[in-house]
Amino acid sequence: MQLLANDLNALWGQVGDRRFSTLVGVEYDPETSEPQSVELLCPLYRHDEEASS
């Protein structure tokens, strides 16, 4: 959620309202278990609309 909240405009600019996948890396504070940093580990993958058969 931290990544979406902080980078929503950038993500929207890349994928708009289309479905996408990505991997997110998170470093946590071992004492509080709160996230300390969040980053994309790979480029955004945009899912193509599946054609109906």
CHARMM-style PDB file with segment names, atoms N, HN, CA, C and O in Angstrom:
ATOM      1  N   MET     1       0.815  -1.187   0.000  1.00  0.00      PROA
ATOM      2  CA  MET     1       0.000   0.000   0.000  1.00  0.00      PROA
ATOM      3  C   MET     1       0.865   1.260   0.000  1.00  0.00      PROA
ATOM      4  O   MET     1       0.502   2.270  -0.603  1.00  0.00      PROA
ATOM      5  N   GLN     2       2.001   1.193   0.675  1.00  0.00      PROA
ATOM      6  HN  GLN     2       2.296   0.372   1.164  1.00  0.00      PROA
ATOM      7  CA  GLN     2       2.875   2.372   0.732  1.00  0.00      PROA
ATOM      8  C   GLN     2       3.318   2.782  -0.665  1.00  0.00      PROA
ATOM      9  O   GLN     2       3.346   3.971  -0.982  1.00  0.00      PROA
ATOM     10  N   LEU     3       3.661   1.819  -1.493  1.00  0.00      PROA
ATOM     11  HN  LEU     3       3.638   0.853  -1.235  1.00  0.00      PROA
ATOM     12  CA  LEU     3       4.082   2.121  -2.862  1.00  0.00      PROA
ATOM     13  C   LEU     3       2.939   2.755  -3.649  1.00  0.00      PROA
ATOM     14  O   LEU     3       3.146   3.746  -4.349  1.00  0.00      PROA
ATOM     15  N   LEU     4       1.744   2.197  -3.541  1.00  0.00      PROA
ATOM     16  HN  LEU     4       1.576   1.392  -2.972  1.00  0.00      PROA
ATOM     17  CA  LEU     4       0.603   2.766  -4.252  1.00  0.00      PROA
ATOM     18  C   LEU     4       0.292   4.175  -3.765  1.00  0.00      PROA
ATOM     19  O   LEU     4       0.027   5.070  -4.567  1.00  0.00      PROA
ATOM     20  N   ALA     5       0.324   4.366  -2.461  1.00  0.00      PROA
ATOM     21  HN  ALA     5       0.539   3.638  -1.810  1.00  0.00      PROA
ATOM     22  CA  ALA     5       0.002   5.680  -1.902  1.00  0.00      PROA
ATOM     23  C   ALA     5       1.017   6.737  -2.323  1.00  0.00      PROA
ATOM     24  O   ALA     5       0.644   7.876  -2.603  1.00  0.00      PROA
ATOM     25  N   ASN     6       2.287   6.372  -2.371  1.00  0.00      PROA
ATOM     26  HN  ASN     6       2.590   5.446  -2.144  1.00  0.00      PROA
ATOM     27  CA  ASN     6       3.339   7.340  -2.677  1.00  0.00      PROA
ATOM     28  C   ASN     6       3.547   7.557  -4.170  1.00  0.00      PROA
ATOM     29  O   ASN     6       3.952   8.646  -4.579  1.00  0.00      PROA
ATOM     30  N   ASP     7       3.281   6.548  -4.989  1.00  0.00      PROA
ATOM     31  HN  ASP     7       2.952   5.664  -4.657  1.00  0.00      PROA
ATOM     32  CA  ASP     7       3.597   6.619  -6.419  1.00  0.00      PROA
ATOM     33  C   ASP     7       2.387   6.408  -7.320  1.00  0.00      PROA
ATOM     34  O   ASP     7       2.535   5.967  -8.460  1.00  0.00      PROA
ATOM     35  N   LEU     8       1.201   6.716  -6.823  1.00  0.00      PROA
ATOM     36  HN  LEU     8       1.082   7.073  -5.897  1.00  0.00      PROA
ATOM     37  CA  LEU     8      -0.010   6.457  -7.595  1.00  0.00      PROA
ATOM     38  C   LEU     8      -0.018   7.181  -8.937  1.00  0.00      PROA
ATOM     39  O   LEU     8      -0.408   6.591  -9.944  1.00  0.00      PROA
ATOM     40  N   ASN     9       0.400   8.436  -8.976  1.00  0.00      PROA
ATOM     41  HN  ASN     9       0.717   8.916  -8.158  1.00  0.00      PROA
ATOM     42  CA  ASN     9       0.409   9.179 -10.247  1.00  0.00      PROA
ATOM     43  C   ASN     9       1.355   8.551 -11.258  1.00  0.00      PROA
ATOM     44  O   ASN     9       1.021   8.451 -12.439  1.00  0.00      PROA
ATOM     45  N   ALA    10       2.519   8.131 -10.815  1.00  0.00      PROA
ATOM     46  HN  ALA    10       2.790   8.212  -9.856  1.00  0.00      PROA
ATOM     47  CA  ALA    10       3.480   7.504 -11.723  1.00  0.00      PROA
ATOM     48  C   ALA    10       2.945   6.169 -12.237  1.00  0.00      PROA
ATOM     49  O   ALA    10       3.077   5.862 -13.422  1.00  0.00      PROA
ATOM     50  N   LEU    11       2.346   5.380 -11.357  1.00  0.00      PROA
ATOM     51  HN  LEU    11       2.239   5.629 -10.395  1.00  0.00      PROA
ATOM     52  CA  LEU    11       1.779   4.101 -11.786  1.00  0.00      PROA
ATOM     53  C   LEU    11       0.639   4.317 -12.769  1.00  0.00      PROA
ATOM     54  O   LEU    11       0.549   3.617 -13.778  1.00  0.00      PROA
ATOM     55  N   TRP    12      -0.232   5.279 -12.485  1.00  0.00      PROA
ATOM     56  HN  TRP    12      -0.159   5.847 -11.665  1.00  0.00      PROA
ATOM     57  CA  TRP    12      -1.357   5.562 -13.377  1.00  0.00      PROA
ATOM     58  C   TRP    12      -0.840   5.988 -14.753  1.00  0.00      PROA
ATOM     59  O   TRP    12      -1.409   5.608 -15.776  1.00  0.00      PROA
ATOM     60  N   GLY    13       0.225   6.768 -14.777  1.00  0.00      PROA
ATOM     61  HN  GLY    13       0.688   7.077 -13.946  1.00  0.00      PROA
ATOM     62  CA  GLY    13       0.795   7.208 -16.039  1.00  0.00      PROA
ATOM     63  C   GLY    13       1.321   6.053 -16.876  1.00  0.00      PROA
ATOM     64  O   GLY    13       1.374   6.149 -18.102  1.00  0.00      PROA
ATOM     65  N   GLN    14       1.707   4.970 -16.231  1.00  0.00      PROA
ATOM     66  HN  GLN    14       1.665   4.892 -15.235  1.00  0.00      PROA
ATOM     67  CA  GLN    14       2.255   3.822 -16.962  1.00  0.00      PROA
ATOM     68  C   GLN    14       1.197   2.796 -17.337  1.00  0.00      PROA
ATOM     69  O   GLN    14       1.302   2.172 -18.393  1.00  0.00      PROA
ATOM     70  N   VAL    15       0.186   2.605 -16.508  1.00  0.00      PROA
ATOM     71  HN  VAL    15       0.100   3.112 -15.651  1.00  0.00      PROA
ATOM     72  CA  VAL    15      -0.784   1.539 -16.772  1.00  0.00      PROA
ATOM     73  C   VAL    15      -2.216   2.020 -16.930  1.00  0.00      PROA
ATOM     74  O   VAL    15      -3.062   1.274 -17.423  1.00  0.00      PROA
ATOM     75  N   GLY    16      -2.506   3.238 -16.528  1.00  0.00      PROA
ATOM     76  HN  GLY    16      -1.819   3.845 -16.128  1.00  0.00      PROA
ATOM     77  CA  GLY    16      -3.878   3.729 -16.633  1.00  0.00      PROA
ATOM     78  C   GLY    16      -4.831   2.841 -15.860  1.00  0.00      PROA
ATOM     79  O   GLY    16      -4.569   2.493 -14.708  1.00  0.00      PROA
ATOM     80  N   ASP    17      -5.936   2.474 -16.492  1.00  0.00      PROA
ATOM     81  HN  ASP    17      -6.149   2.757 -17.427  1.00  0.00      PROA
ATOM     82  CA  ASP    17      -6.913   1.630 -15.810  1.00  0.00      PROA
ATOM     83  C   ASP    17      -6.809   0.165 -16.237  1.00  0.00      PROA
ATOM     84  O   ASP    17      -7.738  -0.618 -16.041  1.00  0.00      PROA
ATOM     85  N   ARG    18      -5.661  -0.191 -16.824  1.00  0.00      PROA
ATOM     86  HN  ARG    18      -4.907   0.445 -16.983  1.00  0.00      PROA
ATOM     87  CA  ARG    18      -5.461  -1.586 -17.250  1.00  0.00      PROA
ATOM     88  C   ARG    18      -4.880  -2.418 -16.117  1.00  0.00      PROA
ATOM     89  O   ARG    18      -4.233  -1.890 -15.213  1.00  0.00      PROA
ATOM     90  N   ARG    19      -5.116  -3.715 -16.174  1.00  0.00      PROA
ATOM     91  HN  ARG    19      -5.642  -4.144 -16.909  1.00  0.00      PROA
ATOM     92  CA  ARG    19      -4.571  -4.634 -15.168  1.00  0.00      PROA
ATOM     93  C   ARG    19      -3.063  -4.730 -15.337  1.00  0.00      PROA
ATOM     94  O   ARG    19      -2.548  -4.655 -16.453  1.00  0.00      PROA
ATOM     95  N   PHE    20      -2.350  -4.899 -14.210  1.00  0.00      PROA
ATOM     96  HN  PHE    20      -2.768  -4.960 -13.304  1.00  0.00      PROA
ATOM     97  CA  PHE    20      -0.898  -5.047 -14.266  1.00  0.00      PROA
ATOM     98  C   PHE    20      -0.415  -5.910 -13.114  1.00  0.00      PROA
ATOM     99  O   PHE    20      -1.127  -6.135 -12.136  1.00  0.00      PROA
ATOM    100  N   SER    21       0.817  -6.389 -13.256  1.00  0.00      PROA
ATOM    101  HN  SER    21       1.396  -6.207 -14.051  1.00  0.00      PROA
ATOM    102  CA  SER    21       1.488  -7.151 -12.208  1.00  0.00      PROA
ATOM    103  C   SER    21       2.886  -6.601 -12.034  1.00  0.00      PROA
ATOM    104  O   SER    21       3.446  -6.004 -12.954  1.00  0.00      PROA
ATOM    105  N   THR    22       3.446  -6.800 -10.862  1.00  0.00      PROA
ATOM    106  HN  THR    22       2.991  -7.285 -10.115  1.00  0.00      PROA
ATOM    107  CA  THR    22       4.830  -6.450 -10.595  1.00  0.00      PROA
ATOM    108  C   THR    22       5.271  -7.151  -9.315  1.00  0.00      PROA
ATOM    109  O   THR    22       4.442  -7.716  -8.602  1.00  0.00      PROA
ATOM    110  N   LEU    23       6.533  -7.121  -9.027  1.00  0.00      PROA
ATOM    111  HN  LEU    23       7.207  -6.662  -9.606  1.00  0.00      PROA
ATOM    112  CA  LEU    23       7.057  -7.613  -7.749  1.00  0.00      PROA
ATOM    113  C   LEU    23       7.510  -6.415  -6.931  1.00  0.00      PROA
ATOM    114  O   LEU    23       8.126  -5.486  -7.454  1.00  0.00      PROA
ATOM    115  N   VAL    24       7.201  -6.447  -5.656  1.00  0.00      PROA
ATOM    116  HN  VAL    24       6.700  -7.201  -5.231  1.00  0.00      PROA
ATOM    117  CA  VAL    24       7.530  -5.344  -4.765  1.00  0.00      PROA
ATOM    118  C   VAL    24       8.425  -5.877  -3.654  1.00  0.00      PROA
ATOM    119  O   VAL    24       8.114  -6.888  -3.024  1.00  0.00      PROA
ATOM    120  N   GLY    25       9.533  -5.191  -3.419  1.00  0.00      PROA
ATOM    121  HN  GLY    25       9.786  -4.370  -3.931  1.00  0.00      PROA
ATOM    122  CA  GLY    25      10.424  -5.533  -2.318  1.00  0.00      PROA
ATOM    123  C   GLY    25      10.191  -4.586  -1.151  1.00  0.00      PROA
ATOM    124  O   GLY    25      10.033  -3.380  -1.339  1.00  0.00      PROA
ATOM    125  N   VAL    26      10.171  -5.141   0.055  1.00  0.00      PROA
ATOM    126  HN  VAL    26      10.299  -6.120   0.208  1.00  0.00      PROA
ATOM    127  CA  VAL    26       9.924  -4.338   1.256  1.00  0.00      PROA
ATOM    128  C   VAL    26      10.961  -4.686   2.307  1.00  0.00      PROA
ATOM    129  O   VAL    26      11.216  -5.860   2.575  1.00  0.00      PROA
ATOM    130  N   GLU    27      11.562  -3.659   2.904  1.00  0.00      PROA
ATOM    131  HN  GLU    27      11.356  -2.705   2.687  1.00  0.00      PROA
ATOM    132  CA  GLU    27      12.447  -3.854   4.056  1.00  0.00      PROA
ATOM    133  C   GLU    27      11.682  -3.427   5.300  1.00  0.00      PROA
ATOM    134  O   GLU    27      11.097  -2.345   5.345  1.00  0.00      PROA
ATOM    135  N   TYR    28      11.696  -4.297   6.312  1.00  0.00      PROA
ATOM    136  HN  TYR    28      12.172  -5.176   6.275  1.00  0.00      PROA
ATOM    137  CA  TYR    28      10.960  -4.036   7.545  1.00  0.00      PROA
ATOM    138  C   TYR    28      11.904  -3.747   8.700  1.00  0.00      PROA
ATOM    139  O   TYR    28      13.027  -4.249   8.737  1.00  0.00      PROA
ATOM    140  N   ASP    29      11.445  -2.939   9.638  1.00  0.00      PROA
ATOM    141  HN  ASP    29      10.532  -2.530   9.608  1.00  0.00      PROA
ATOM    142  CA  ASP    29      12.148  -2.710  10.897  1.00  0.00      PROA
ATOM    143  C   ASP    29      11.945  -3.964  11.742  1.00  0.00      PROA
ATOM    144  O   ASP    29      10.802  -4.315  12.035  1.00  0.00      PROA
ATOM    145  N   PRO    30      13.019  -4.654  12.145  1.00  0.00      PROA
ATOM    146  CA  PRO    30      12.864  -5.903  12.882  1.00  0.00      PROA
ATOM    147  C   PRO    30      12.212  -5.730  14.260  1.00  0.00      PROA
ATOM    148  O   PRO    30      11.640  -6.678  14.799  1.00  0.00      PROA
ATOM    149  N   GLU    31      12.294  -4.548  14.818  1.00  0.00      PROA
ATOM    150  HN  GLU    31      12.758  -3.777  14.380  1.00  0.00      PROA
ATOM    151  CA  GLU    31      11.716  -4.326  16.143  1.00  0.00      PROA
ATOM    152  C   GLU    31      10.230  -4.004  16.093  1.00  0.00      PROA
ATOM    153  O   GLU    31       9.479  -4.416  16.977  1.00  0.00      PROA
ATOM    154  N   THR    32       9.794  -3.270  15.067  1.00  0.00      PROA
ATOM    155  HN  THR    32      10.404  -2.936  14.349  1.00  0.00      PROA
ATOM    156  CA  THR    32       8.395  -2.856  14.994  1.00  0.00      PROA
ATOM    157  C   THR    32       7.603  -3.579  13.899  1.00  0.00      PROA
ATOM    158  O   THR    32       6.374  -3.517  13.876  1.00  0.00      PROA
ATOM    159  N   SER    33       8.302  -4.254  13.005  1.00  0.00      PROA
ATOM    160  HN  SER    33       9.301  -4.304  13.023  1.00  0.00      PROA
ATOM    161  CA  SER    33       7.691  -4.916  11.844  1.00  0.00      PROA
ATOM    162  C   SER    33       7.023  -3.929  10.900  1.00  0.00      PROA
ATOM    163  O   SER    33       6.213  -4.326  10.062  1.00  0.00      PROA
ATOM    164  N   GLU    34       7.349  -2.652  11.024  1.00  0.00      PROA
ATOM    165  HN  GLU    34       8.007  -2.329  11.705  1.00  0.00      PROA
ATOM    166  CA  GLU    34       6.818  -1.634  10.121  1.00  0.00      PROA
ATOM    167  C   GLU    34       7.709  -1.537   8.884  1.00  0.00      PROA
ATOM    168  O   GLU    34       8.927  -1.682   8.991  1.00  0.00      PROA
ATOM    169  N   PRO    35       7.118  -1.294   7.711  1.00  0.00      PROA
ATOM    170  CA  PRO    35       7.928  -1.151   6.499  1.00  0.00      PROA
ATOM    171  C   PRO    35       8.827   0.087   6.576  1.00  0.00      PROA
ATOM    172  O   PRO    35       8.393   1.158   7.001  1.00  0.00      PROA
ATOM    173  N   GLN    36      10.073  -0.076   6.161  1.00  0.00      PROA
ATOM    174  HN  GLN    36      10.426  -0.946   5.816  1.00  0.00      PROA
ATOM    175  CA  GLN    36      11.028   1.021   6.142  1.00  0.00      PROA
ATOM    176  C   GLN    36      11.263   1.552   4.734  1.00  0.00      PROA
ATOM    177  O   GLN    36      11.446   2.754   4.541  1.00  0.00      PROA
ATOM    178  N   SER    37      11.257   0.659   3.753  1.00  0.00      PROA
ATOM    179  HN  SER    37      11.109  -0.317   3.909  1.00  0.00      PROA
ATOM    180  CA  SER    37      11.414   1.084   2.363  1.00  0.00      PROA
ATOM    181  C   SER    37      10.678   0.096   1.465  1.00  0.00      PROA
ATOM    182  O   SER    37      10.543  -1.086   1.779  1.00  0.00      PROA
ATOM    183  N   VAL    38      10.209   0.619   0.343  1.00  0.00      PROA
ATOM    184  HN  VAL    38      10.318   1.580   0.088  1.00  0.00      PROA
ATOM    185  CA  VAL    38       9.451  -0.176  -0.621  1.00  0.00      PROA
ATOM    186  C   VAL    38       9.961   0.185  -2.004  1.00  0.00      PROA
ATOM    187  O   VAL    38      10.186   1.360  -2.296  1.00  0.00      PROA
ATOM    188  N   GLU    39      10.147  -0.824  -2.867  1.00  0.00      PROA
ATOM    189  HN  GLU    39       9.964  -1.778  -2.629  1.00  0.00      PROA
ATOM    190  CA  GLU    39      10.604  -0.557  -4.225  1.00  0.00      PROA
ATOM    191  C   GLU    39      10.107  -1.624  -5.179  1.00  0.00      PROA
ATOM    192  O   GLU    39       9.875  -2.769  -4.789  1.00  0.00      PROA
ATOM    193  N   LEU    40       9.945  -1.231  -6.444  1.00  0.00      PROA
ATOM    194  HN  LEU    40      10.133  -0.302  -6.761  1.00  0.00      PROA
ATOM    195  CA  LEU    40       9.612  -2.198  -7.484  1.00  0.00      PROA
ATOM    196  C   LEU    40      10.855  -3.016  -7.789  1.00  0.00      PROA
ATOM    197  O   LEU    40      11.943  -2.462  -7.940  1.00  0.00      PROA
ATOM    198  N   LEU    41      10.700  -4.333  -7.881  1.00  0.00      PROA
ATOM    199  HN  LEU    41       9.815  -4.783  -7.759  1.00  0.00      PROA
ATOM    200  CA  LEU    41      11.828  -5.208  -8.180  1.00  0.00      PROA
ATOM    201  C   LEU    41      11.916  -5.561  -9.654  1.00  0.00      PROA
ATOM    202  O   LEU    41      12.927  -6.102 -10.102  1.00  0.00      PROA
ATOM    203  N   CYS    42      10.869  -5.261 -10.414  1.00  0.00      PROA
ATOM    204  HN  CYS    42      10.048  -4.821 -10.050  1.00  0.00      PROA
ATOM    205  CA  CYS    42      10.868  -5.534 -11.847  1.00  0.00      PROA
ATOM    206  C   CYS    42       9.940  -4.525 -12.519  1.00  0.00      PROA
ATOM    207  O   CYS    42       9.143  -3.869 -11.848  1.00  0.00      PROA
ATOM    208  N   PRO    43      10.038  -4.401 -13.822  1.00  0.00      PROA
ATOM    209  CA  PRO    43       9.142  -3.482 -14.535  1.00  0.00      PROA
ATOM    210  C   PRO    43       7.681  -3.926 -14.399  1.00  0.00      PROA
ATOM    211  O   PRO    43       7.393  -5.086 -14.104  1.00  0.00      PROA
ATOM    212  N   LEU    44       6.783  -2.988 -14.618  1.00  0.00      PROA
ATOM    213  HN  LEU    44       7.017  -2.046 -14.857  1.00  0.00      PROA
ATOM    214  CA  LEU    44       5.361  -3.317 -14.600  1.00  0.00      PROA
ATOM    215  C   LEU    44       5.041  -4.186 -15.813  1.00  0.00      PROA
ATOM    216  O   LEU    44       5.492  -3.907 -16.924  1.00  0.00      PROA
ATOM    217  N   TYR    45       4.263  -5.236 -15.592  1.00  0.00      PROA
ATOM    218  HN  TYR    45       3.896  -5.463 -14.690  1.00  0.00      PROA
ATOM    219  CA  TYR    45       3.804  -6.098 -16.678  1.00  0.00      PROA
ATOM    220  C   TYR    45       2.330  -5.802 -16.893  1.00  0.00      PROA
ATOM    221  O   TYR    45       1.509  -6.012 -16.000  1.00  0.00      PROA
ATOM    222  N   ARG    46       1.998  -5.313 -18.079  1.00  0.00      PROA
ATOM    223  HN  ARG    46       2.665  -5.143 -18.805  1.00  0.00      PROA
ATOM    224  CA  ARG    46       0.605  -5.008 -18.396  1.00  0.00      PROA
ATOM    225  C   ARG    46      -0.062  -6.229 -19.013  1.00  0.00      PROA
ATOM    226  O   ARG    46       0.461  -6.814 -19.961  1.00  0.00      PROA
ATOM    227  N   HSD    47      -1.213  -6.611 -18.479  1.00  0.00      PROA
ATOM    228  HN  HSD    47      -1.638  -6.136 -17.709  1.00  0.00      PROA
ATOM    229  CA  HSD    47      -1.958  -7.770 -18.985  1.00  0.00      PROA
ATOM    230  C   HSD    47      -2.806  -7.333 -20.166  1.00  0.00      PROA
ATOM    231  O   HSD    47      -3.558  -6.362 -20.080  1.00  0.00      PROA
ATOM    232  N   ASP    48      -2.679  -8.054 -21.264  1.00  0.00      PROA
ATOM    233  HN  ASP    48      -2.068  -8.843 -21.334  1.00  0.00      PROA
ATOM    234  CA  ASP    48      -3.526  -7.785 -22.425  1.00  0.00      PROA
ATOM    235  C   ASP    48      -4.907  -8.334 -22.147  1.00  0.00      PROA
ATOM    236  O   ASP    48      -5.062  -9.343 -21.458  1.00  0.00      PROA
ATOM    237  N   GLU    49      -5.898  -7.671 -22.681  1.00  0.00      PROA
ATOM    238  HN  GLU    49      -5.773  -6.852 -23.240  1.00  0.00      PROA
ATOM    239  CA  GLU    49      -7.262  -8.188 -22.572  1.00  0.00      PROA
ATOM    240  C   GLU    49      -7.333  -9.501 -23.328  1.00  0.00      PROA
ATOM    241  O   GLU    49      -6.871  -9.609 -24.464  1.00  0.00      PROA
ATOM    242  N   GLU    50      -7.918 -10.491 -22.680  1.00  0.00      PROA
ATOM    243  HN  GLU    50      -8.293 -10.403 -21.757  1.00  0.00      PROA
ATOM    244  CA  GLU    50      -8.044 -11.783 -23.332  1.00  0.00      PROA
ATOM    245  C   GLU    50      -9.158 -11.727 -24.367  1.00  0.00      PROA
ATOM    246  O   GLU    50     -10.250 -11.223 -24.108  1.00  0.00      PROA
ATOM    247  N   ALA    51      -8.852 -12.258 -25.542  1.00  0.00      PROA
ATOM    248  HN  ALA    51      -7.965 -12.668 -25.753  1.00  0.00      PROA
ATOM    249  CA  ALA    51      -9.854 -12.273 -26.615  1.00  0.00      PROA
ATOM    250  C   ALA    51     -10.880 -13.362 -26.321  1.00  0.00      PROA
ATOM    251  O   ALA    51     -10.524 -14.460 -25.894  1.00  0.00      PROA
ATOM    252  N   SER    52     -12.142 -13.056 -26.550  1.00  0.00      PROA
ATOM    253  HN  SER    52     -12.431 -12.164 -26.898  1.00  0.00      PROA
ATOM    254  CA  SER    52     -13.194 -14.059 -26.376  1.00  0.00      PROA
ATOM    255  C   SER    52     -13.171 -15.002 -27.560  1.00  0.00      PROA
ATOM    256  O   SER    52     -12.956 -14.583 -28.697  1.00  0.00      PROA
ATOM    257  N   SER    53     -13.400 -16.304 -27.283  1.00  0.00      PROA
ATOM    258  HN  SER    53     -13.575 -16.644 -26.359  1.00  0.00      PROA
ATOM    259  CA  SER    53     -13.445 -17.251 -28.400  1.00  0.00      PROA
ATOM    260  C   SER    53     -14.841 -17.669 -28.700  1.00  0.00      PROA
ATOM    261  OT1 SER    53     -15.064 -18.465 -29.612  1.00  0.00      PROA
TER     262      SER     53
END
